[in-house]
Amino acid sequence: MRQIDENLRRVYRDDEPPTDVPDRFKVLLEKLKEKEQRDG
C-alpha cells in the first residue's frame, strides 16, 4: 500500500509534469490546471 502512495505522489506532484501517464490524460490535466488558474 505504501508503494502505491509513493507512486501517486510521484505522478501527481505539481512541480513537474507527470511522466508515466498517457498523453491524453496529460492533456486533460493541463486543461484542468488552466481552468483552475482562470477560476482563481
C-alpha positions in Angstrom: 0.0 0.0 0.0 2.8 2.4 0.8 4.3 1.7 -2.6 1.1 2.9 -4.3 1.1 6.1 -2.2 4.7 6.9 -3.2 3.8 6.3 -6.9 0.8 8.6 -6.7 2.9 11.2 -5.1 5.5 10.9 -7.8 2.8 11.0 -10.6 0.7 13.9 -9.2 3.4 16.1 -7.8 2.7 19.6 -9.0 6.2 20.9 -9.6 6.8 18.7 -12.6 4.5 17.2 -15.4 3.5 13.6 -14.9 5.7 11.3 -16.9 4.1 7.9 -16.6 0.5 8.8 -17.6 -1.0 8.5 -21.1 -0.7 11.6 -23.3 -4.5 12.0 -23.4 -4.6 12.2 -19.6 -1.7 14.7 -19.7 -3.7 16.9 -22.0 -6.7 16.7 -19.6 -4.5 17.6 -16.7 -3.2 20.6 -18.4 -6.7 21.8 -19.3 -7.7 21.3 -15.7 -4.8 23.3 -14.4 -5.6 26.2 -16.9 -9.2 26.2 -15.7 -8.2 26.3 -12.1 -5.9 29.2 -12.8 -8.6 31.1 -14.6 -11.2 30.4 -11.9 -8.9 31.8 -9.2 
